[in-house]
Amino acid sequence: MREFFHTKSQSQYNWNNEIREFVEIPAMGEYVALSTDAEDYHLVQFVVHTPFPCDCDAEVYAVAVNYMEARRKAFGDESR
């Protein structure tokens, strides 16, 4: 599925916009890795499904998060 991905860091004002392809549309609250770099995780905060004729199946807005902080929140002390 094709998604119009809008990403940014916490401190960034403007969104980076690009077309991405995933097997399924990411859901709100999910973490998405946009590269093989472990530091590049984004938290999906907003999804707009587009069930009408256009170039994408959805628009996804995601904000960069710290990989280690996300793991620590998910698993507690075990991920250290």
Residue, then its C-alpha position, 0 to 999 in steps of 0.5 A: m500500500r502507498e502512503f503519503f508520509h509526513t515526518k518530523s523531529q520533535s523540534q522541527y516545525n516543517w514536515n518532511n513529505e514523501i511517498r512510502e510503501f508498506v504492506e499495510i497502513p500503519a496505525m496510530g500509536e505504532y512505531v515505524a522504522l523508515s531506515t535500517d538505522a536503529e535511531d530512526y524510529h517514528l511514532v505514528q500520531f495521525v492517519v487519514h485513510t483515502p478511500f477515493p481515487c488518488d495516488c495514495d491509500a493513506e496519509v500518515y503523520a509521524v514524529a521521530v522518537n529516540y529508539m532507546e527511550a521507546r524501548r525503555k518505555a515498552f520494556g522497562d529496565e530489561s532493555r538496558 
